[in-house]
């Protein structure tokens, strides 16, 4: 594997993912605090295309251009690494691979970008070696500059690329196919709605842990939280690009769910945090600093949601991704709107 080609794959994946994402790249520039000269709306819109152009330049056959594109890749990944290191611990996502990079930046993100930078430096070395050996020529295979003994180089490049891919995968939002979107029927004493007629079988229910979260400065367990009735637990981050779509609709969805309360598990203390698409009301925030509650509920990605019943059992979900979470909440709201009037009417019958 050539390092030039490995970096080209990274740039191709990154650019294509940004183009497929519904998130404005300008929002990524803003939350990563890109310096003013570069934090331009036109550059943000063009950035995914520039990444794709760099990917093509990295695989072109002209030896005289290879050192230049290798140097461009090194400069780009140095900038990425600086931005990521500076944003570590701020609870923001990097958006490097569109909506797939929805998790907040951590030490793993920094390690991933260090691996990217190492590959870019190796790509620059390949470009310089290719020009030095072949001169100004056309040569499609960069590794011919090393002669026949390229096994060790290829192995190192492959291992670095594989390790980076694993770290990218760990930051990805889990596939929605694993979600169970239909709320469960009649949880005793929970105010959790039953599925409407014709909705099919109930989802699998399972016990959730007695994990502690902080609410209004006091600790409370998840089991204590649901004593008054069912709760929809959301896992969100103010810096998560995909989360912004959910946060923007929180007031509407909270009102639609009526007696079923909504609570937001946050990875750090950010009640009332301002977002580009809205705010998270402080009264909805549950601080989950160690992530124990979210992990115990199976909320492994951002955004995600699960319905908790008062009997200590889940009553629907978990679901992952902005569209799936919103659809999940809307579905619960529709069931509430259908079931509660019917129950009230039945209670007044002689």
C-alpha positions as CSV (number, residue, x, y, z in Angstrom):
1,X,0.0,0.0,0.0
2,X,1.4,3.4,-1.0
3,X,1.1,6.2,1.6
4,X,0.0,8.5,-1.2
5,X,-2.8,6.2,-2.0
6,X,-3.7,5.7,1.7
7,X,-4.0,9.5,2.3
8,X,-6.0,9.7,-0.9
9,X,-8.5,7.2,0.5
10,X,-8.8,9.2,3.7
11,X,-9.4,12.5,1.8
12,X,-11.9,10.7,-0.5
13,X,-13.8,9.3,2.4
14,X,-13.7,12.6,4.3
15,X,-14.9,14.7,1.4
16,X,-17.6,12.3,0.3
17,X,-18.9,12.0,3.9
18,X,-19.1,15.8,4.3
19,X,-21.1,16.1,1.0
20,X,-23.6,13.4,2.1
21,X,-24.0,15.0,5.6
22,X,-26.8,17.4,6.1
23,X,-24.7,19.4,8.5
24,X,-23.3,22.7,7.3
25,X,-19.5,22.5,7.2
26,X,-19.5,26.1,8.3
27,X,-20.9,24.9,11.7
28,X,-18.0,22.6,12.0
29,X,-15.6,25.5,11.3
30,X,-17.3,27.5,14.0
31,X,-17.3,25.0,16.8
32,X,-13.7,24.0,16.0
33,X,-12.8,27.7,16.2
34,X,-11.1,27.9,12.9
35,X,-9.1,31.1,12.8
36,X,-10.8,34.1,11.2
37,X,-8.9,34.3,7.9
38,X,-10.0,30.7,7.1
39,X,-13.4,30.7,8.8
40,X,-15.1,31.8,5.6
41,X,-18.5,30.6,4.5
42,X,-17.4,30.2,0.9
43,X,-14.4,28.1,1.9
44,X,-16.5,26.0,4.2
45,X,-18.9,25.2,1.3
46,X,-16.0,24.4,-1.0
47,X,-14.0,22.4,1.6
48,X,-15.4,18.9,0.8
49,X,-14.7,19.5,-2.9
50,X,-11.2,20.6,-2.1
51,X,-10.6,17.4,-0.1
52,X,-11.8,15.3,-3.1
53,X,-9.5,17.4,-5.4
54,X,-6.6,16.6,-3.1
55,X,-7.5,12.9,-3.2
56,X,-7.3,13.0,-7.0
57,X,-4.0,14.9,-6.9
58,X,-2.5,12.3,-4.6
59,X,-3.0,9.5,-7.1
60,X,-2.0,11.4,-10.2
61,X,1.1,10.1,-12.1
62,X,3.2,13.2,-12.6
63,X,6.2,12.9,-10.3
64,X,7.0,16.6,-10.3
65,X,3.6,17.3,-8.6
66,X,3.9,14.6,-5.9
67,X,6.1,16.5,-3.5
68,X,3.7,19.5,-3.7
69,X,0.6,17.5,-3.0
70,X,2.3,15.5,-0.3
71,X,3.3,18.8,1.3
72,X,-0.3,20.1,1.0
73,X,-1.5,16.9,2.8
74,X,1.0,17.4,5.6
75,X,0.0,21.0,6.1
76,X,-3.7,20.0,6.1
77,X,-3.3,17.3,8.7
78,X,-1.1,19.5,10.9
79,X,-3.9,22.0,10.9
80,X,-6.5,19.3,11.6
81,X,-4.4,18.0,14.5
82,X,-4.0,21.5,16.1
83,X,-7.8,22.1,15.9
84,X,-8.6,18.7,17.4
85,X,-6.1,19.0,20.2
86,X,-7.4,22.5,21.0
87,X,-11.0,21.3,21.1
88,X,-10.4,18.1,23.2
89,X,-12.6,18.2,26.3
90,X,-14.9,20.9,25.0
91,X,-17.6,18.3,24.2
92,X,-17.7,19.2,20.5
93,X,-17.5,16.8,17.5
94,X,-15.0,17.3,14.8
95,X,-17.3,16.5,11.9
96,X,-14.2,15.2,10.0
97,X,-16.3,12.4,8.4
98,X,-19.7,14.1,8.3
99,X,-22.4,12.7,10.5
100,X,-20.3,9.6,11.2
101,X,-18.0,11.7,13.4
102,X,-20.8,12.7,15.8
103,X,-19.1,11.8,19.0
104,X,-17.3,14.5,21.0
105,X,-13.6,14.8,20.5
106,X,-11.5,12.7,22.8
107,X,-8.0,11.5,23.2
108,X,-8.8,8.8,20.6
109,X,-9.6,11.5,18.1
110,X,-6.2,13.0,18.7
111,X,-4.4,9.7,18.2
112,X,-6.4,9.1,15.0
113,X,-5.2,12.5,13.7
114,X,-1.6,11.7,14.7
115,X,-1.8,8.6,12.6
116,X,-3.2,10.6,9.7
117,X,-0.3,13.0,10.0
118,X,2.2,10.2,10.0
119,X,0.7,8.8,6.8
120,X,0.8,12.3,5.2
121,X,4.5,12.6,6.1
122,X,5.2,9.2,4.6
123,X,3.2,10.3,1.5
124,X,5.5,13.4,1.2
125,X,8.6,11.2,1.5
126,X,7.2,9.0,-1.3
127,X,6.6,12.0,-3.5
128,X,10.2,13.3,-2.9
129,X,11.6,9.8,-3.6
130,X,9.5,9.4,-6.7
131,X,10.8,12.7,-8.2
132,X,14.4,11.9,-7.1
133,X,14.5,8.5,-8.7
134,X,12.4,9.0,-11.8
135,X,13.0,12.7,-12.4
136,X,10.2,14.6,-14.2
137,X,8.2,11.8,-15.6
138,X,4.9,10.0,-15.6
139,X,4.8,7.0,-13.2
140,X,1.5,5.7,-11.9
141,X,3.0,3.5,-9.1
142,X,4.7,5.6,-6.4
143,X,6.4,2.6,-4.7
144,X,8.5,1.8,-7.8
145,X,10.9,4.5,-6.5
146,X,11.9,2.1,-3.7
147,X,12.8,-0.8,-6.0
148,X,11.8,-4.3,-5.1
149,X,12.2,-4.2,-1.3
150,X,9.0,-2.4,-0.3
151,X,7.4,-5.0,1.9
152,X,8.3,-3.3,5.2
153,X,7.1,0.1,4.0
154,X,3.8,-1.4,2.7
155,X,3.2,-3.2,6.0
156,X,3.7,0.0,8.1
157,X,1.4,2.0,5.8
158,X,-1.3,-0.7,6.0
159,X,-1.1,-1.0,9.8
160,X,-1.3,2.8,10.2
161,X,-4.3,3.0,7.9
162,X,-6.0,0.1,9.6
163,X,-5.5,1.6,13.1
164,X,-6.8,4.9,12.0
165,X,-9.9,3.2,10.4
166,X,-10.6,1.5,13.7
167,X,-10.5,4.8,15.6
168,X,-12.8,6.4,13.0
169,X,-15.2,3.5,13.5
170,X,-15.3,4.0,17.2
171,X,-16.5,7.6,16.7
172,X,-19.2,6.6,14.3
173,X,-22.9,6.7,15.2
174,X,-24.2,3.1,15.4
175,X,-26.4,1.9,12.5
176,X,-30.1,2.6,12.9
177,X,-30.9,-1.0,11.8
178,X,-30.1,-2.1,15.3
179,X,-32.7,0.2,16.8
180,X,-36.1,-0.9,18.2
181,X,-38.3,2.1,17.5
182,X,-41.7,1.0,18.8
183,X,-42.6,1.9,22.4
184,X,-43.7,-1.0,24.6
185,X,-47.2,-1.6,25.8
186,X,-48.7,-0.7,29.1
187,X,-45.8,-0.5,31.6
188,X,-47.4,-0.8,35.0
189,X,-47.7,2.6,36.7
190,X,-45.4,4.2,34.1
191,X,-47.7,6.3,31.9
192,X,-45.9,4.6,29.0
193,X,-48.4,4.3,26.1
194,X,-49.3,1.1,24.4
195,X,-48.7,0.6,20.7
196,X,-51.6,1.6,18.5
197,X,-53.7,-1.1,16.9
198,X,-51.9,-2.8,14.0
199,X,-48.4,-1.7,15.1
200,X,-47.2,-5.3,15.6
201,X,-45.4,-7.0,18.3
202,X,-44.0,-5.2,21.3
203,X,-40.2,-4.5,21.3
204,X,-37.9,-6.5,23.5
205,X,-37.9,-5.1,27.1
206,X,-34.9,-5.4,29.4
207,X,-34.0,-4.1,32.9
208,X,-31.9,-0.9,33.0
209,X,-29.2,-0.2,35.7
210,X,-29.5,1.7,38.9
211,X,-27.0,4.3,37.6
212,X,-26.7,7.7,39.3
213,X,-27.0,11.0,37.4
214,X,-26.9,14.5,38.7
215,X,-30.1,16.7,38.5
216,X,-30.1,20.2,39.8
217,X,-27.0,19.6,41.9
218,X,-28.3,16.5,43.5
219,X,-27.7,12.8,42.6
220,X,-30.6,10.6,41.7
221,X,-30.6,7.0,40.3
222,X,-32.4,6.2,37.1
223,X,-34.9,4.0,39.0
224,X,-35.7,7.0,41.3
225,X,-36.1,9.2,38.2
226,X,-38.9,7.0,36.7
227,X,-40.9,6.7,39.9
228,X,-43.4,9.5,38.8
229,X,-43.7,7.9,35.4
230,X,-42.1,7.0,32.1
231,X,-39.0,9.0,30.9
232,X,-37.4,9.3,27.5
233,X,-33.7,9.4,28.0
234,X,-31.7,11.2,25.3
235,X,-27.9,11.2,24.9
236,X,-26.9,14.5,23.3
237,X,-23.8,16.8,23.1
238,X,-23.9,20.5,22.4
239,X,-21.0,20.1,20.0
240,X,-22.4,17.1,18.1
241,X,-23.4,18.1,14.7
242,X,-26.2,15.5,14.3
243,X,-27.5,16.4,17.8
244,X,-28.4,19.9,16.7
245,X,-31.4,18.7,14.6
246,X,-32.8,17.0,17.7
247,X,-32.1,19.9,20.0
248,X,-33.7,22.4,17.7
249,X,-37.0,20.4,18.0
250,X,-36.8,19.7,21.7
251,X,-39.4,22.2,22.9
252,X,-42.0,21.0,20.4
253,X,-41.3,17.3,21.1
254,X,-41.4,17.7,24.9
255,X,-44.8,19.3,24.6
256,X,-46.0,16.6,22.3
257,X,-45.0,13.8,24.7
258,X,-47.2,15.3,27.5
259,X,-46.9,13.2,30.6
260,X,-43.9,11.3,29.4
261,X,-40.9,13.3,30.5
262,X,-37.8,13.9,28.5
263,X,-34.4,14.0,30.1
264,X,-31.1,14.7,28.4
265,X,-27.9,12.8,29.5
266,X,-25.0,15.1,28.9
267,X,-21.3,14.1,28.9
268,X,-20.4,17.2,30.8
269,X,-21.9,20.1,32.6
270,X,-23.5,22.1,29.9
271,X,-27.1,23.0,31.0
272,X,-28.6,25.7,28.9
273,X,-25.7,25.6,26.4
274,X,-26.2,27.8,23.4
275,X,-26.2,26.0,20.1
276,X,-26.4,27.2,16.5
277,X,-29.8,25.5,16.2
278,X,-31.2,26.3,19.6
279,X,-30.7,25.5,23.3
280,X,-31.1,22.6,25.7
281,X,-33.4,23.8,28.6
282,X,-31.5,23.4,31.9
283,X,-34.5,21.6,33.5
284,X,-34.1,18.7,31.0
285,X,-30.4,18.1,31.7
286,X,-29.0,15.2,33.6
287,X,-25.3,15.3,34.1
288,X,-23.6,12.0,33.4
289,X,-19.9,12.8,33.7
290,X,-18.6,9.3,33.6
291,X,-21.1,8.1,31.0
292,X,-22.2,5.2,33.2
293,X,-25.9,5.9,32.8
294,X,-25.7,6.3,29.0
295,X,-23.5,3.2,28.7
296,X,-25.9,1.1,30.9
297,X,-28.8,2.2,28.8
298,X,-27.1,1.2,25.5
299,X,-26.8,4.8,24.4
300,X,-23.5,4.4,22.7
301,X,-23.7,7.1,20.1
302,X,-24.8,10.7,19.7
303,X,-27.7,11.4,19.4
304,X,-29.6,8.4,20.8
305,X,-32.7,7.7,22.8
306,X,-34.5,5.1,24.9
307,X,-37.9,4.9,26.7
308,X,-37.7,4.0,30.4
309,X,-40.7,2.5,32.2
310,X,-41.4,2.9,36.0
311,X,-41.0,-0.8,36.5
312,X,-37.2,-0.6,35.8
313,X,-37.5,-2.0,32.3
314,X,-36.9,-0.3,28.9
315,X,-40.1,0.3,27.0
316,X,-38.6,1.1,23.5
317,X,-35.3,1.7,21.8
318,X,-32.5,2.4,22.0
319,X,-32.4,4.3,18.6
320,X,-29.5,6.1,17.1
321,X,-29.1,9.0,14.7
322,X,-31.0,12.3,14.4
323,X,-33.7,11.1,12.0
324,X,-34.4,8.0,14.0
325,X,-34.5,9.8,17.4
326,X,-36.9,12.4,16.1
327,X,-39.1,9.7,14.5
328,X,-39.0,7.8,17.8
329,X,-40.2,10.8,19.8
330,X,-42.8,11.7,17.3
331,X,-44.1,8.1,17.4
332,X,-44.4,8.1,21.1
333,X,-46.2,11.5,20.9
334,X,-48.7,10.1,18.4
335,X,-49.4,7.2,20.7
336,X,-49.8,9.5,23.7
337,X,-52.3,11.6,21.7
338,X,-54.3,8.5,20.8
339,X,-54.2,6.5,24.0
340,X,-54.7,9.2,26.7
341,X,-58.0,10.6,25.3
342,X,-59.3,7.1,24.9
343,X,-58.3,6.2,28.5
344,X,-59.9,9.4,29.8
345,X,-63.1,8.7,27.9
346,X,-63.3,5.2,29.2
347,X,-62.8,6.4,32.8
348,X,-65.9,8.6,32.6
349,X,-68.2,5.8,31.2
350,X,-70.9,4.5,33.6
